[in-house]
Amino acid sequence: MERRSLIGPLILIAIGALWLAHNIWPSFDASGLFRKYWPFLLIGWGVLRLVEVLALASQGKTLRRGMSGGEFFVAALVCVVGLAMTLPSHGPRIRIEGSAVEIFGEAYDYPVDLKQAVRPGTRLVIDNLNGNVRVAGGDTAEVTVTGRTTVRSLDRSSADELHSKLNIEFAEEGDRVTLRTNHERVPDNRRIATELNVVVPRSMTVETRGRSGDVDVSGLDGSVEVVSERGDVNLSRVGGAKLSLNRSGRINIADVSGNVEIASTRGSDLSVASVNGEVTVSGGFSGDMSFSKIAKPLRFSSRNSEMRVERIDGSFSMDLGDLNGEDVTGPVRIHTKSRDINLDRFTGPLDIEIERGDINLHPAAPLEQMSVRCQRSGDIQLALPEKARFTLDAVAERGTIENQAGGEFVSEMRNRESRLRSKSPGGPAVNLSTARGTITLQQR
């Protein structure tokens, strides 16, 4: 009997299950999943085929034939349908003309040199679709702009024609002056970038808007607002900051006299230091985040985490796996999924709730109210200040409790649960619990 491959039936089952789910749950976007992940169907097909061949080879057997004509047809059909669904959203990026310019074209530079007198209280808006922007405050009563526009083209005449459409200009409306580079007048498949160096009055408020490019602003008493799709952001010595970012690179903010607000869909590294106002951060960050010398509350929220710290005199940092803080003042509230947490020399009430991770706490005197919960697994280690007075209630549902600090406590064992409570209640409540792990009390 001829051995036939199981790959074809498995693919039919997978496709049928996908569209069945779409019929049962109309909100289930089957076409969206196929459009995004169709290459994995071919990868999975190849992996299963390889496993099938190796399994038969281990038994000294072989398939009678390779891929059949029908399988070739299905593979080609998947590629055609997948590309047809994908190309509309990426079309401008792969046009032949644009690709030729990228491969064979040259970069042609055109200088930028503008000035604009402004009244006190004027807000400057810099609208630059592509390119880096650097803004510096100075003792001046006008806005001075220098830099260059780079046009990538196959020849100088084509570059000149594209550049003539830009007409970089100032537009004044009420108390707002807008600097426009007018990149939207050029087709998206033509690569144009404008590098801007802007000097403004020190008291001015500045807003930058763009799709890609780094933003660097320094030396302003006014606030700064940045709206960008991609790029690094560096702000220093400014009156306040508001960032609305999509795919941000590294963000550095330092020496801010007012509030800082950051919203990023997908961010990388973030550093915020020496802020006299509040700091609010929302969104997802895949890199390192650090905060230091924050005079007012820090708030952070993402899909999996919510945190609040009243004041940071030292440092507070986190990445995807760890959270570390020292010399912070509460109330401190940390709700997250999976992280190892280390807090040293903190004061004020503490509220921690995680799913998985180890928690190491070294509070400063006086000890205040504390609630720490590991919902699934994790060890909790608490180093108590000398002569600390508190009411303890520690529970390890499937684990142990080690008391290395001494004191008068009542220990209980019930099935797999361990419990340690204060014998004579008094002082702030300290509640520690873990579903699976060890709770350790130590003396500092």
ZAVEXLO-575767 format. One line per 5 residues: number of its first residue (from 1); their letters; for each residue x, y, z of C-alpha. Coordinates in steps of 0.1 Angstrom, whole numbers, plus 5000, padded with zeros to 4 digits. Example, Ala and Ser with C-alpha at 12.3 -4.5 7.8 and 13.67 -1.06 7.14 Angstrom:
BEGIN
1 = as = 5123:4955:5078 | 5137:4989:5071;
//
This chain:
BEGIN
1 = merrs = 5000:5000:5000 | 5014:5034:4990 | 5023:5056:5020 | 5007:5090:5018 | 5017:5122:5037;
6 = ligpl = 4995:5134:5065 | 5004:5171:5058 | 4975:5178:5034 | 4947:5166:5058 | 4964:5186:5087;
11 = iliai = 4964:5218:5067 | 4927:5213:5057 | 4919:5208:5094 | 4937:5239:5104 | 4921:5261:5077;
16 = galwl = 4887:5246:5085 | 4891:5253:5122 | 4901:5289:5115 | 4871:5297:5095 | 4848:5277:5118;
21 = ahniw = 4860:5299:5147 | 4852:5329:5125 | 4817:5317:5119 | 4810:5309:5156 | 4826:5342:5169;
26 = psfda = 4821:5369:5143 | 4845:5392:5162 | 4873:5366:5156 | 4893:5381:5127 | 4903:5350:5107;
31 = sglfr = 4913:5370:5076 | 4935:5393:5098 | 4953:5364:5113 | 4959:5348:5079 | 4971:5381:5065;
36 = kywpf = 4996:5386:5093 | 5008:5350:5099 | 5004:5331:5066 | 5042:5326:5062 | 5040:5305:5094;
41 = lligw = 5016:5281:5076 | 5044:5273:5051 | 5070:5271:5078 | 5048:5247:5098 | 5042:5227:5067;
46 = gvlrl = 5079:5223:5060 | 5086:5214:5097 | 5059:5187:5097 | 5072:5173:5064 | 5107:5172:5078;
51 = vevla = 5095:5154:5109 | 5076:5129:5088 | 5106:5121:5067 | 5129:5117:5097 | 5104:5095:5115;
56 = lasqg = 5102:5072:5085 | 5139:5072:5080 | 5144:5061:5116 | 5123:5030:5107 | 5142:5024:5075;
61 = ktlrr = 5113:5036:5054 | 5109:5064:5029 | 5081:5082:5013 | 5072:5069:4978 | 5073:5105:4965;
66 = gmsgg = 5080:5141:4975 | 5055:5168:4971 | 5026:5161:4948 | 5013:5184:4922 | 4983:5192:4944;
71 = effva = 5006:5202:4973 | 5026:5224:4950 | 4993:5240:4939 | 4982:5246:4975 | 5016:5261:4984;
76 = alvcv = 5014:5285:4954 | 4978:5294:4963 | 4987:5303:4999 | 5016:5325:4986 | 4994:5343:4961;
81 = vglam = 4965:5349:4985 | 4988:5359:5013 | 5007:5384:4991 | 4975:5398:4977 | 4962:5404:5012;
86 = tlpsh = 4995:5419:5025 | 5006:5441:4996 | 4979:5468:5000 | 4992:5478:5034 | 5028:5479:5023;
91 = gprir = 5025:5489:4987 | 5043:5523:4988 | 5073:5507:5004 | 5080:5484:4975 | 5072:5504:4944;
96 = iegsa = 5098:5499:4917 | 5106:5535:4913 | 5112:5540:4951 | 5133:5508:4952 | 5155:5520:4923;
101 = veifg = 5161:5553:4940 | 5171:5535:4972 | 5195:5512:4954 | 5210:5535:4927 | 5201:5570:4937;
106 = eaydy = 5223:5596:4953 | 5217:5620:4982 | 5214:5657:4973 | 5216:5683:5001 | 5199:5717:5002;
111 = pvdlk = 5206:5742:5029 | 5179:5756:5053 | 5182:5791:5067 | 5152:5810:5081 | 5144:5836:5107;
116 = qavrp = 5111:5846:5123 | 5105:5874:5148 | 5081:5862:5176 | 5061:5880:5204 | 5064:5869:5240;
121 = gtrlv = 5041:5840:5248 | 5042:5826:5213 | 5041:5788:5209 | 5063:5773:5182 | 5051:5742:5164;
126 = idnln = 5077:5723:5143 | 5060:5701:5117 | 5088:5679:5102 | 5077:5646:5088 | 5111:5630:5085;
131 = gnvrv = 5144:5641:5100 | 5161:5651:5132 | 5151:5682:5151 | 5173:5700:5176 | 5159:5729:5196;
136 = aggdt = 5179:5751:5220 | 5168:5780:5241 | 5188:5813:5240 | 5187:5850:5248 | 5170:5860:5216;
141 = aevtv = 5137:5875:5204 | 5134:5855:5172 | 5134:5820:5160 | 5165:5810:5139 | 5165:5779:5118;
146 = tgrtt = 5194:5763:5101 | 5200:5728:5087 | 5196:5709:5055 | 5171:5690:5035 | 5184:5657:5019;
151 = vrsld = 5166:5644:4988 | 5175:5610:4975 | 5170:5608:4937 | 5185:5593:4906 | 5198:5627:4893;
156 = rssad = 5201:5663:4903 | 5173:5676:4882 | 5148:5652:4897 | 5160:5661:4932 | 5157:5699:4923;
161 = elhsk = 5121:5693:4912 | 5112:5675:4944 | 5129:5701:4966 | 5110:5729:4948 | 5077:5714:4960;
166 = lnief = 5088:5717:4997 | 5090:5755:5002 | 5099:5753:5039 | 5081:5782:5056 | 5067:5798:5088;
171 = aeegd = 5030:5802:5092 | 5017:5825:5120 | 4982:5821:5135 | 4973:5839:5167 | 4998:5831:5194;
176 = rvtlr = 5012:5801:5174 | 5039:5800:5148 | 5043:5768:5128 | 5075:5758:5110 | 5065:5735:5081;
181 = tnher = 5089:5714:5060 | 5060:5703:5038 | 5072:5668:5032 | 5036:5657:5025 | 5038:5674:4992;
186 = vpdnr = 5062:5647:4979 | 5051:5611:4972 | 5056:5587:5001 | 5080:5565:4981 | 5105:5593:4977;
191 = riate = 5130:5596:5005 | 5133:5631:5019 | 5146:5642:5053 | 5151:5676:5068 | 5176:5682:5096;
196 = lnvvv = 5167:5712:5117 | 5187:5732:5142 | 5164:5757:5159 | 5173:5785:5184 | 5143:5800:5202;
201 = prsmt = 5137:5824:5230 | 5143:5807:5263 | 5107:5813:5276 | 5091:5798:5245 | 5069:5767:5245;
206 = vetrg = 5078:5742:5217 | 5059:5714:5200 | 5075:5690:5175 | 5055:5667:5152 | 5069:5641:5129;
211 = rsgdv = 5069:5605:5116 | 5106:5596:5120 | 5136:5613:5134 | 5153:5621:5167 | 5142:5651:5188;
216 = dvsgl = 5166:5670:5211 | 5154:5700:5231 | 5174:5718:5258 | 5175:5751:5277 | 5138:5761:5277;
221 = dgsve = 5118:5776:5306 | 5087:5767:5286 | 5073:5732:5282 | 5080:5708:5253 | 5055:5685:5235;
226 = vvser = 5067:5658:5212 | 5045:5638:5188 | 5064:5612:5168 | 5062:5578:5152 | 5098:5567:5155;
231 = gdvnl = 5130:5581:5170 | 5150:5589:5201 | 5139:5618:5224 | 5164:5638:5245 | 5151:5666:5267;
236 = srvgg = 5171:5685:5293 | 5166:5717:5313 | 5130:5723:5302 | 5099:5736:5320 | 5078:5705:5313;
241 = aklsl = 5074:5676:5289 | 5046:5657:5272 | 5055:5629:5248 | 5030:5610:5225 | 5051:5583:5207;
246 = nrsgr = 5044:5552:5187 | 5077:5532:5182 | 5101:5552:5203 | 5137:5545:5206 | 5156:5557:5237;
251 = iniad = 5140:5584:5258 | 5162:5606:5280 | 5146:5633:5302 | 5166:5653:5328 | 5163:5685:5348;
256 = vsgnv = 5126:5693:5344 | 5110:5720:5365 | 5074:5709:5358 | 5055:5677:5351 | 5065:5649:5327;
261 = eiast = 5039:5629:5308 | 5050:5600:5285 | 5027:5578:5264 | 5044:5553:5241 | 5028:5524:5222;
266 = rgsdl = 5060:5504:5219 | 5091:5519:5236 | 5126:5508:5242 | 5148:5524:5270 | 5135:5552:5292;
271 = svasv = 5155:5574:5316 | 5139:5602:5337 | 5160:5621:5363 | 5158:5653:5384 | 5121:5662:5379;
276 = ngevt = 5104:5687:5403 | 5069:5678:5392 | 5049:5646:5387 | 5059:5619:5362 | 5032:5599:5344;
281 = vsggf = 5042:5570:5320 | 5019:5547:5301 | 5025:5521:5274 | 5048:5492:5267 | 5086:5494:5271;
286 = sgdms = 5109:5465:5261 | 5141:5479:5275 | 5154:5494:5307 | 5135:5520:5326 | 5151:5542:5353;
291 = fskia = 5138:5570:5374 | 5158:5591:5399 | 5153:5623:5419 | 5116:5626:5413 | 5101:5651:5437;
296 = kplrf = 5064:5643:5432 | 5045:5611:5424 | 5056:5587:5397 | 5028:5568:5380 | 5034:5540:5355;
301 = ssrns = 5008:5519:5337 | 5010:5492:5310 | 4990:5462:5299 | 5005:5441:5327 | 5016:5465:5353;
306 = emrve = 5004:5494:5374 | 5028:5513:5398 | 5028:5544:5419 | 5056:5559:5441 | 5050:5591:5461;
311 = ridgs = 5086:5603:5458 | 5120:5591:5447 | 5151:5605:5464 | 5173:5577:5452 | 5165:5555:5422;
316 = fsmdl = 5137:5533:5408 | 5144:5510:5379 | 5128:5481:5361 | 5131:5459:5330 | 5111:5429:5318;
321 = gdlng = 5123:5407:5347 | 5134:5429:5376 | 5123:5459:5396 | 5148:5477:5419 | 5143:5507:5441;
326 = edvtg = 5162:5525:5469 | 5155:5556:5489 | 5119:5558:5478 | 5089:5572:5498 | 5055:5558:5498;
331 = pvrih = 5027:5551:5495 | 5043:5526:5471 | 5019:5505:5450 | 5032:5478:5426 | 5008:5455:5408;
336 = tksrd = 5025:5434:5380 | 5026:5399:5366 | 5061:5384:5367 | 5090:5403:5382 | 5116:5400:5409;
341 = inldr = 5113:5430:5432 | 5141:5445:5454 | 5133:5475:5475 | 5159:5490:5499 | 5155:5519:5524;
346 = ftgpl = 5120:5527:5515 | 5095:5544:5538 | 5057:5547:5539 | 5029:5522:5532 | 5037:5494:5507;
351 = dieie = 5013:5475:5485 | 5027:5448:5462 | 5008:5422:5442 | 5025:5399:5417 | 5018:5366:5400;
356 = rgdin = 5053:5352:5400 | 5086:5365:5413 | 5108:5368:5444 | 5104:5399:5466 | 5132:5412:5488;
361 = lhpaa = 5124:5441:5511 | 5146:5462:5534 | 5124:5490:5548 | 5138:5519:5567 | 5125:5528:5602;
366 = pleqm = 5098:5534:5611 | 5081:5504:5597 | 5046:5512:5582 | 5017:5493:5569 | 5026:5466:5544;
371 = svrcq = 5007:5442:5521 | 5027:5418:5499 | 5010:5391:5478 | 5025:5365:5455 | 4994:5350:5438;
376 = rsgdi = 5011:5319:5422 | 5047:5315:5433 | 5076:5334:5447 | 5097:5338:5479 | 5093:5368:5502;
381 = qlalp = 5122:5381:5523 | 5116:5409:5548 | 5145:5425:5567 | 5130:5442:5597 | 5144:5475:5612;
386 = ekarf = 5158:5472:5647 | 5131:5473:5674 | 5103:5475:5648 | 5068:5472:5663 | 5041:5457:5640;
391 = tldav = 5013:5432:5637 | 5023:5403:5614 | 5001:5379:5594 | 5022:5357:5571 | 5007:5329:5551;
396 = aergt = 5025:5304:5528 | 4998:5282:5512 | 5022:5257:5499 | 5055:5265:5514 | 5073:5274:5546;
401 = ienqa = 5079:5304:5569 | 5113:5310:5584 | 5116:5334:5614 | 5152:5345:5618 | 5143:5378:5635;
406 = ggefv = 5130:5364:5668 | 5101:5380:5685 | 5068:5366:5699 | 5048:5349:5671 | 5023:5321:5669;
411 = semrn = 5031:5295:5643 | 5004:5273:5627 | 5004:5244:5602 | 4974:5232:5584 | 4977:5206:5556;
416 = resrl = 5004:5223:5533 | 4997:5258:5546 | 5021:5276:5570 | 5010:5306:5590 | 5029:5330:5614;
421 = rsksp = 5010:5356:5634 | 5019:5382:5660 | 5012:5369:5695 | 5004:5404:5708 | 4990:5426:5681;
426 = ggpav = 5001:5462:5680 | 5016:5486:5655 | 5011:5488:5617 | 4997:5457:5599 | 5023:5436:5579;
431 = nlsta = 5005:5411:5557 | 5027:5387:5537 | 5013:5358:5515 | 5025:5335:5488 | 5008:5306:5471;
436 = rgtit = 5040:5286:5466 | 5073:5296:5482 | 5091:5306:5514 | 5086:5336:5536 | 5117:5347:5555;
441 = lqqr = 5118:5372:5584 | 5153:5387:5591 | 5167:5414:5614 | 5187:5442:5598;
//
